[in-house]
C-alpha cells in the first residue's frame, strides 16, 4: 500500500509538471512578443498568426488526442506526444526565422494535444479510487492557471536578462525528463485496440472547424468584423463544425459521441473553464500592454507586477482540492467564479492614471483567489462520472475549453475593446465584459444539482441461502458502488 501511494505521488508530480509546462508554453511569448516581432520584422498579420499558432493547433487537435488516448492507452500516447512537444520546443529555441518559429509553435501545439488528455488518463490509473481521483482532479484543475502565470512571469524575466529564446528550454527539459521517467508510469487503460476504424473524417472536420473559427475570432482584433479576413474563416469554421456534428451521428466509433455534451453539469463546467481561462489570459495581456505602452514600464518591472498574483494563486491552488472535497465541486466552482468576477470588475475601473497599489493590485489579488478554486471545481464537474474508456475524451474537452479561452475568448473581448474611442477605455470595457461573463457563468453553475442520486439494479442472484443485489448509485460528483447482502 505504501509503495503504491508513493508511486501515485511521484507519478502525479511528474504529470503535473508536464501539465504546467503545456500551459506555460501557451503564455511563453505573451510578454516578449513585441521583441520577437521587431527581430523578425513582423507586421500585424505575422504577430497575429504567431501569437495564436500554439493555441490553435492545441485546441483543434485535442479531441483527436483524447480519442487516441482512449483507444491506444494513455502512456503510449503520452510518450509520443512528449517526443513531438519536446522536439518542436527545441526547434523554436533555435528558429532562424519567422517561418521556422511558426512551424515550431504549431508542432508544440500538436504534441500538447496528445499529451494533455493522455496525462489525465494516466492520472486516473494512478488514482483508481473515486475519492482519490476526485482530489487528484481538483488539484489538476488548478495546475493550468499556475502554468499560465509562470509562463508570463518567467518569459518576461528571462527575456529581460537574456533572450526570448531561453524560456523554450523549460518545455524541452520537462518533456525530456517526463520521457525518461514515463516508463515507470502505469499504462492507464491498455487501449481498445484498432476496433472500428478511427473517425478520421470527424477528426479532420473538428480540427479544421475549430482552427478556422478560432482564427476568425483572433483576426477580428486587427481587422473589422465586416472584412473577409474575419468573416470567411468564421463562416468556414461554422460550416465545418456543423458537418462534424452531422458526421458524428453516422460514425461507427465517433470522435465525440452524440449526447456526451448533453450532460448539463459537464457542459456548464466546460463553460466555466473557458470563461475563467479567458479572464486570466485577458488580464495578463491587457495589463502587460497597459504597463508597457501606457505607463512605460520595462519588461522586468511588468513581470514583477504579477508576483502578488502568482503568490495568491499558489495559496488558492493549495486550498482548492480540500475545499472541493469539503463543500463540493458546484459550491467551490460557483464561489470561485464570483470572486474572480469581482476581481475583473475592479480592473474595469482602469484609467490612464491608475496607480498600481490602488488601481490594479486589488483586482490582481481577487482574480487568482477565485480562478484557482473555479478551475479545480470545474475539473471535477467536467470529468466526474465518465467511464474509464472515455477519460481521454473528457480530458480533451476540458483542455479544449482551456485553450479556447486564451485564443477565441480573448480575441472576442479584444474586438470589443477596439470599438472604444480610447485604448485604455477599450481595456476597461473588455474587463467589464469578462467580469459579466464570469458572473453569469457562476450563476449558472450555482443552479446545478449538488446531490442528485439515481439507483439501478445491475445484477441480482438468488438461491435458497443468499440473495445478492448489486446496485450502482450515481451521485452528482462521483460514482458509488453499493453491495447489499441479505441472508
C-alpha positions as CSV (number, residue, x, y, z in Angstrom):
1,X,0.0,0.0,0.0
2,X,2.8,2.4,1.0
3,X,4.7,1.7,-2.3
4,X,1.5,2.2,-4.3
5,X,0.9,5.6,-2.6
6,X,4.5,6.6,-3.2
7,X,4.2,5.7,-6.9
8,X,1.0,7.6,-7.2
9,X,2.5,10.7,-5.6
10,X,5.7,10.6,-7.8
11,X,3.7,9.9,-10.9
12,X,1.2,12.7,-10.2
13,X,4.1,15.1,-9.6
14,X,5.7,14.2,-12.9
15,X,2.4,14.5,-14.8
16,X,1.5,17.7,-13.0
17,X,4.8,19.3,-14.1
18,X,4.0,18.3,-17.7
19,X,0.6,19.9,-17.5
20,X,2.1,23.1,-16.1
21,X,4.6,23.1,-18.9
22,X,1.9,22.8,-21.5
23,X,0.1,25.9,-20.3
24,X,3.4,27.6,-19.6
25,X,4.2,27.2,-23.2
26,X,0.9,28.8,-24.2
27,X,1.8,32.0,-22.5
28,X,5.5,31.8,-23.2
29,X,5.5,34.6,-25.9
30,X,2.9,36.9,-24.4
31,X,5.4,39.3,-22.8
32,X,8.3,39.1,-25.3
33,X,6.1,39.1,-28.5
34,X,6.9,42.7,-29.4
35,X,10.7,41.9,-29.2
36,X,10.2,38.8,-31.5
37,X,8.2,40.9,-33.9
38,X,10.9,43.5,-34.1
39,X,13.7,40.9,-34.6
40,X,11.9,39.2,-37.5
41,X,10.3,42.3,-38.9
42,X,6.7,41.1,-38.5
43,X,3.7,43.1,-39.4
44,X,0.3,42.9,-37.6
45,X,-0.7,39.7,-39.5
46,X,2.5,37.9,-38.7
47,X,2.2,38.8,-35.0
48,X,-1.4,37.6,-35.1
49,X,-0.6,34.3,-36.5
50,X,2.4,33.7,-34.3
51,X,0.6,34.6,-31.1
52,X,-2.3,32.2,-32.0
53,X,-0.3,29.3,-33.6
54,X,0.2,27.2,-30.4
55,X,-3.3,27.7,-29.1
56,X,-4.9,26.9,-32.5
57,X,-3.2,23.6,-33.0
58,X,-3.5,22.6,-29.4
59,X,-7.2,23.3,-29.1
60,X,-8.2,22.0,-32.6
61,X,-6.4,18.6,-32.1
62,X,-7.4,17.9,-28.6
63,X,-10.5,15.8,-29.4
64,X,-8.4,13.6,-31.6
65,X,-5.7,13.4,-28.9
66,X,-8.3,12.3,-26.4
67,X,-9.8,9.6,-28.6
68,X,-6.3,8.3,-29.4
69,X,-5.6,8.0,-25.6
70,X,-8.8,6.2,-25.1
71,X,-8.1,3.8,-28.0
72,X,-4.4,3.0,-27.6
73,X,-3.8,3.7,-23.9
74,X,-2.6,6.8,-22.0
75,X,1.1,6.0,-21.6
76,X,1.7,5.2,-25.2
77,X,0.1,8.4,-26.5
78,X,1.7,10.4,-23.7
79,X,5.2,9.3,-24.8
80,X,4.5,10.0,-28.4
81,X,3.2,13.5,-27.6
82,X,6.1,14.3,-25.3
83,X,8.6,13.4,-28.1
84,X,6.8,15.7,-30.5
85,X,6.3,18.5,-28.0
86,X,10.0,18.4,-26.9
87,X,11.4,18.3,-30.4
88,X,9.1,21.2,-31.5
89,X,10.1,23.3,-28.5
90,X,13.8,22.8,-29.3
91,X,13.1,23.9,-32.9
92,X,11.5,27.1,-31.6
93,X,14.5,27.9,-29.4
94,X,16.9,27.8,-32.4
95,X,14.5,29.0,-35.1
96,X,16.4,31.1,-37.6
97,X,13.4,33.0,-38.8
98,X,9.7,33.5,-38.6
99,X,8.6,30.5,-40.7
100,X,10.7,28.1,-38.6
101,X,9.4,29.6,-35.4
102,X,5.8,29.5,-36.6
103,X,6.2,25.8,-37.6
104,X,7.7,25.0,-34.2
105,X,4.7,26.6,-32.4
106,X,2.2,24.6,-34.5
107,X,4.3,21.5,-33.7
108,X,4.3,22.3,-30.0
109,X,0.5,22.5,-30.0
110,X,0.1,19.2,-31.9
111,X,2.3,17.5,-29.3
112,X,0.5,19.1,-26.4
113,X,-2.8,17.9,-27.9
114,X,-1.6,14.3,-27.5
115,X,0.0,14.8,-24.1
116,X,-2.8,16.6,-22.2
117,X,-5.6,14.0,-22.4
118,X,-3.2,11.1,-22.2
119,X,-1.8,12.5,-19.0
120,X,-5.2,12.6,-17.4
121,X,-5.8,9.0,-18.4
122,X,-2.6,8.0,-16.6
123,X,-3.7,10.1,-13.6
124,X,-6.8,8.1,-13.4
125,X,-4.8,4.9,-13.5
126,X,-2.7,6.2,-10.6
127,X,-5.8,7.0,-8.5
128,X,-8.3,4.2,-9.2
129,X,-10.4,5.1,-6.1
130,X,-13.3,7.5,-6.7
131,X,-12.4,9.8,-3.8
132,X,-8.7,9.8,-4.6
133,X,-9.4,10.6,-8.3
134,X,-11.7,13.5,-7.3
135,X,-8.9,15.0,-5.2
136,X,-6.4,14.5,-7.9
137,X,-8.7,16.1,-10.5
138,X,-9.3,19.1,-8.3
139,X,-5.6,19.6,-7.9
140,X,-5.1,19.1,-11.6
141,X,-7.6,21.8,-12.5
142,X,-5.5,24.4,-10.6
143,X,-2.3,23.5,-12.4
144,X,-3.3,25.1,-15.6
145,X,-3.7,28.6,-14.3
146,X,-0.4,28.1,-12.4
147,X,1.3,27.3,-15.7
148,X,-0.2,30.4,-17.4
149,X,1.1,32.6,-14.6
150,X,4.5,31.0,-14.7
151,X,4.7,31.4,-18.4
152,X,4.1,35.1,-18.4
153,X,6.4,35.7,-15.4
154,X,9.4,33.6,-16.4
155,X,9.3,34.6,-20.0
156,X,9.4,38.2,-19.1
157,X,12.2,37.9,-16.6
158,X,14.4,35.7,-18.8
159,X,13.8,37.9,-21.8
160,X,14.9,40.9,-19.9
161,X,18.1,39.2,-18.7
162,X,19.0,37.1,-21.7
163,X,16.8,36.3,-24.7
164,X,13.3,35.4,-25.7
165,X,14.7,32.0,-26.9
166,X,15.8,30.8,-23.5
167,X,12.3,30.2,-22.0
168,X,11.8,27.4,-24.6
169,X,14.3,25.5,-22.5
170,X,11.6,24.8,-19.9
171,X,9.3,22.7,-22.2
172,X,12.3,21.0,-23.7
173,X,13.7,19.9,-20.2
174,X,10.2,18.9,-18.9
175,X,9.5,16.8,-21.9
176,X,12.9,15.1,-21.7
177,X,12.5,14.4,-18.0
178,X,9.0,13.1,-18.5
179,X,10.1,10.8,-21.3
180,X,12.8,9.3,-19.3
181,X,10.6,8.8,-16.2
182,X,7.4,7.8,-18.0
183,X,8.5,4.2,-18.2
184,X,7.6,3.7,-14.6
185,X,4.0,5.1,-15.0
186,X,1.1,2.7,-15.3
187,X,-0.2,2.2,-18.8
188,X,-3.6,3.6,-17.8
189,X,-6.2,1.8,-19.9
190,X,-4.5,-0.7,-22.1
191,X,-6.4,0.6,-25.0
192,X,-9.2,-0.9,-27.0
193,X,-7.0,-1.8,-30.0
194,X,-7.8,-0.9,-33.5
195,X,-11.5,-1.9,-33.3
196,X,-13.7,0.1,-35.8
197,X,-11.8,2.5,-38.0
198,X,-10.7,5.6,-36.2
199,X,-13.1,8.5,-37.0
200,X,-10.6,10.3,-39.2
201,X,-13.3,12.2,-41.1
202,X,-14.6,13.6,-37.8
203,X,-11.0,14.4,-36.7
204,X,-10.4,16.4,-39.9
205,X,-13.7,18.3,-39.7
206,X,-13.3,19.1,-36.0
207,X,-9.7,20.2,-36.4
208,X,-10.4,22.4,-39.4
209,X,-13.6,23.8,-37.9
210,X,-12.1,24.8,-34.6
211,X,-9.0,26.1,-36.2
212,X,-10.9,28.2,-38.8
213,X,-13.4,29.6,-36.3
214,X,-10.7,30.5,-33.8
215,X,-8.6,32.1,-36.4
216,X,-11.5,34.3,-37.5
217,X,-12.0,35.4,-33.9
218,X,-8.3,36.1,-33.4
219,X,-8.2,38.1,-36.7
220,X,-11.0,40.3,-35.5
221,X,-8.6,42.0,-33.2
222,X,-6.7,43.5,-36.1
223,X,-9.5,43.6,-38.8
224,X,-13.1,44.8,-38.7
225,X,-15.9,42.3,-38.2
226,X,-17.2,43.1,-41.7
227,X,-14.0,42.2,-43.5
228,X,-13.4,39.0,-45.4
229,X,-10.4,38.2,-43.3
230,X,-12.7,37.7,-40.3
231,X,-16.0,36.6,-41.9
232,X,-14.5,33.9,-44.3
233,X,-12.8,31.8,-41.6
234,X,-15.7,32.2,-39.2
235,X,-18.2,31.0,-41.9
236,X,-15.9,28.2,-42.9
237,X,-15.5,27.2,-39.3
238,X,-19.2,27.1,-38.7
239,X,-19.9,25.0,-41.8
240,X,-17.1,22.6,-40.9
241,X,-18.4,22.2,-37.3
242,X,-21.9,21.6,-38.5
243,X,-20.6,19.0,-40.9
244,X,-18.7,17.4,-38.0
245,X,-21.8,17.2,-35.9
246,X,-23.7,15.5,-38.7
247,X,-20.8,13.1,-39.4
248,X,-20.6,12.1,-35.7
249,X,-24.2,10.9,-35.8
250,X,-23.3,8.4,-38.6
251,X,-19.9,7.3,-37.4
252,X,-19.5,3.8,-36.0
253,X,-17.0,5.0,-33.4
254,X,-17.4,8.8,-33.2
255,X,-14.7,11.1,-32.1
256,X,-17.3,12.9,-30.0
257,X,-20.3,10.6,-29.2
258,X,-23.6,12.5,-29.6
259,X,-25.0,13.3,-26.3
260,X,-21.6,13.5,-24.5
261,X,-22.1,17.2,-24.1
262,X,-25.8,16.9,-23.3
263,X,-25.0,16.4,-19.7
264,X,-25.8,19.8,-18.1
265,X,-23.1,19.6,-15.5
266,X,-20.4,18.8,-17.9
267,X,-21.4,21.5,-20.4
268,X,-21.7,24.2,-17.7
269,X,-18.3,23.1,-16.2
270,X,-16.6,23.5,-19.6
271,X,-18.1,26.9,-20.0
272,X,-16.7,27.8,-16.5
273,X,-13.3,26.6,-17.6
274,X,-13.4,28.7,-20.8
275,X,-14.5,32.0,-19.2
276,X,-12.0,31.6,-16.3
277,X,-9.2,30.9,-18.8
278,X,-10.4,33.9,-20.8
279,X,-10.3,36.2,-17.7
280,X,-6.9,35.2,-16.6
281,X,-5.3,35.4,-20.1
282,X,-7.0,38.7,-20.7
283,X,-5.6,40.1,-17.5
284,X,-2.0,39.2,-18.4
285,X,-2.4,40.5,-22.0
286,X,-4.1,43.8,-21.2
287,X,-2.1,44.7,-18.1
288,X,1.2,43.9,-19.9
289,X,0.2,46.2,-22.7
290,X,-1.1,48.9,-20.3
291,X,2.0,48.9,-18.1
292,X,4.5,48.9,-21.0
293,X,2.7,51.1,-23.5
294,X,0.7,53.5,-21.3
295,X,2.8,53.6,-18.1
296,X,6.2,53.0,-19.9
297,X,7.3,50.1,-17.6
298,X,10.0,47.8,-18.9
299,X,9.6,44.0,-19.3
300,X,11.2,43.1,-15.9
301,X,9.0,45.6,-14.0
302,X,5.9,44.3,-15.8
303,X,6.7,40.7,-14.8
304,X,7.3,41.8,-11.2
305,X,3.8,43.4,-11.1
306,X,2.3,40.0,-11.4
307,X,4.2,38.5,-8.4
308,X,1.4,39.1,-5.9
309,X,-1.0,37.4,-8.4
310,X,1.3,34.4,-8.5
311,X,1.6,34.2,-4.7
312,X,-2.2,34.3,-4.2
313,X,-2.6,31.7,-7.0
314,X,-0.3,29.3,-5.3
315,X,-2.1,29.7,-2.0
316,X,-5.5,29.3,-3.6
317,X,-4.4,26.3,-5.5
318,X,-3.2,24.6,-2.3
319,X,-6.7,25.1,-0.8
320,X,-8.7,24.2,-3.8
321,X,-8.7,20.4,-3.5
322,X,-9.6,20.4,0.2
323,X,-12.4,22.9,-0.3
324,X,-13.8,20.9,-3.2
325,X,-13.7,17.7,-1.0
326,X,-15.5,19.5,1.9
327,X,-18.0,21.7,0.1
328,X,-18.5,20.0,-3.2
329,X,-17.5,21.0,-6.8
330,X,-20.6,23.0,-7.5
331,X,-20.2,25.3,-4.5
332,X,-16.5,25.8,-5.0
333,X,-16.8,26.5,-8.7
334,X,-19.6,29.0,-8.3
335,X,-17.9,30.7,-5.4
336,X,-14.6,30.9,-7.3
337,X,-16.3,32.4,-10.4
338,X,-18.0,35.0,-8.2
339,X,-14.7,36.1,-6.6
340,X,-12.9,36.1,-10.0
341,X,-15.7,38.2,-11.4
342,X,-15.2,40.7,-8.6
343,X,-11.5,40.9,-9.4
344,X,-12.2,41.7,-13.1
345,X,-14.9,44.2,-12.2
346,X,-12.3,46.1,-10.1
347,X,-9.9,46.1,-13.1
348,X,-12.7,47.5,-15.2
349,X,-12.1,50.8,-13.5
350,X,-8.8,51.1,-15.3
351,X,-7.9,54.6,-16.3
352,X,-4.8,56.2,-17.9
353,X,-3.6,57.4,-14.5
354,X,-4.5,54.3,-12.4
355,X,-1.9,53.6,-9.8
356,X,-0.6,50.1,-9.2
357,X,-1.4,49.7,-5.5
358,X,-4.9,51.1,-5.7
359,X,-6.0,50.7,-9.3
360,X,-4.5,47.3,-10.2
361,X,-3.5,45.3,-7.1
362,X,-6.9,44.6,-5.6
363,X,-8.1,43.0,-8.8
364,X,-4.8,41.2,-9.2
365,X,-5.4,39.6,-5.8
366,X,-9.0,38.7,-6.1
367,X,-8.8,37.2,-9.6
368,X,-6.4,34.4,-8.8
369,X,-8.2,33.8,-5.4
370,X,-11.3,32.9,-7.4
371,X,-9.7,31.4,-10.5
372,X,-7.8,28.6,-8.7
373,X,-10.9,27.2,-7.0
374,X,-13.0,27.7,-10.1
375,X,-10.6,25.6,-12.2
376,X,-10.4,22.9,-9.6
377,X,-14.1,22.5,-9.1
378,X,-14.8,22.7,-12.8
379,X,-12.3,20.0,-13.5
380,X,-14.2,17.7,-11.1
381,X,-17.6,18.5,-12.7
382,X,-16.3,18.1,-16.3
383,X,-14.6,14.7,-15.8
384,X,-16.7,13.2,-13.0
385,X,-18.9,10.2,-13.8
386,X,-17.0,9.5,-17.0
387,X,-16.3,5.8,-17.6
388,X,-12.6,4.9,-17.9
389,X,-12.7,4.4,-21.6
390,X,-13.9,8.0,-22.1
391,X,-11.3,9.6,-19.8
392,X,-9.2,10.9,-22.7
393,X,-12.3,12.4,-24.4
394,X,-13.3,14.2,-21.2
395,X,-9.8,15.5,-20.7
396,X,-9.6,16.6,-24.3
397,X,-12.8,18.6,-23.9
398,X,-11.5,20.1,-20.7
399,X,-8.3,21.2,-22.3
400,X,-10.1,22.4,-25.4
401,X,-12.1,24.8,-23.2
402,X,-8.9,25.8,-21.5
403,X,-7.2,26.7,-24.8
404,X,-10.2,28.4,-26.5
405,X,-10.3,30.9,-23.6
406,X,-6.8,32.5,-24.4
407,X,-7.5,32.3,-28.1
408,X,-11.1,32.7,-29.1
409,X,-12.4,34.2,-25.8
410,X,-9.6,36.9,-25.5
411,X,-10.0,37.7,-29.2
412,X,-13.7,38.4,-28.9
413,X,-13.1,40.7,-25.9
414,X,-10.2,42.4,-27.7
415,X,-12.5,43.0,-30.6
416,X,-14.9,44.7,-28.2
417,X,-12.1,46.8,-26.8
418,X,-11.3,48.0,-30.3
419,X,-14.7,49.6,-30.6
420,X,-14.0,52.1,-27.8
421,X,-12.5,55.5,-28.7
422,X,-9.5,55.2,-26.4
423,X,-7.1,52.4,-25.8
424,X,-7.5,52.3,-22.0
425,X,-11.2,52.7,-22.3
426,X,-11.2,49.6,-24.5
427,X,-9.2,47.7,-21.9
428,X,-11.7,48.7,-19.3
429,X,-14.7,47.6,-21.4
430,X,-13.0,44.2,-22.0
431,X,-12.5,43.7,-18.3
432,X,-16.1,44.6,-17.6
433,X,-17.4,42.2,-20.2
434,X,-15.1,39.5,-18.8
435,X,-16.5,40.1,-15.3
436,X,-20.0,39.8,-16.6
437,X,-19.3,36.5,-18.3
438,X,-17.7,35.1,-15.1
439,X,-20.7,36.3,-13.0
440,X,-23.3,34.8,-15.4
441,X,-21.5,31.5,-15.6
442,X,-21.1,31.4,-11.9
443,X,-24.9,31.9,-11.5
444,X,-25.5,29.0,-14.0
445,X,-23.1,26.7,-12.0
446,X,-24.9,27.6,-8.8
447,X,-28.2,26.2,-10.2
448,X,-26.6,22.8,-10.8
449,X,-27.8,20.0,-8.5
450,X,-25.4,19.2,-5.8
451,X,-26.6,15.7,-4.7
452,X,-28.7,14.1,-7.3
453,X,-28.8,10.3,-6.9
454,X,-30.4,7.6,-9.1
455,X,-30.2,3.9,-8.5
456,X,-30.5,1.0,-10.8
457,X,-30.1,-2.7,-10.2
458,X,-27.3,-4.2,-12.2
459,X,-27.3,-7.8,-11.1
460,X,-29.5,-10.0,-8.9
461,X,-28.6,-13.5,-7.9
462,X,-30.9,-15.6,-5.8
463,X,-30.5,-19.0,-4.2
464,X,-32.1,-20.7,-1.2
465,X,-29.4,-19.4,1.2
466,X,-28.4,-16.0,-0.1
467,X,-29.9,-13.1,-2.0
468,X,-27.3,-10.8,-3.5
469,X,-28.2,-7.5,-5.1
470,X,-25.6,-5.1,-6.6
471,X,-26.7,-1.6,-7.1
472,X,-24.9,1.3,-8.6
473,X,-25.8,4.7,-7.2
474,X,-24.6,7.6,-9.2
475,X,-24.2,10.9,-7.4
476,X,-23.6,14.3,-8.8
477,X,-19.9,14.2,-8.2
478,X,-18.8,10.6,-8.0
479,X,-19.9,7.0,-8.6
480,X,-20.5,4.9,-5.6
481,X,-20.9,1.1,-5.7
482,X,-23.1,-0.3,-3.0
483,X,-23.4,-4.0,-2.3
484,X,-26.2,-5.3,-0.2
485,X,-26.3,-8.9,1.2
486,X,-29.4,-10.2,2.7
487,X,-29.4,-13.7,4.4
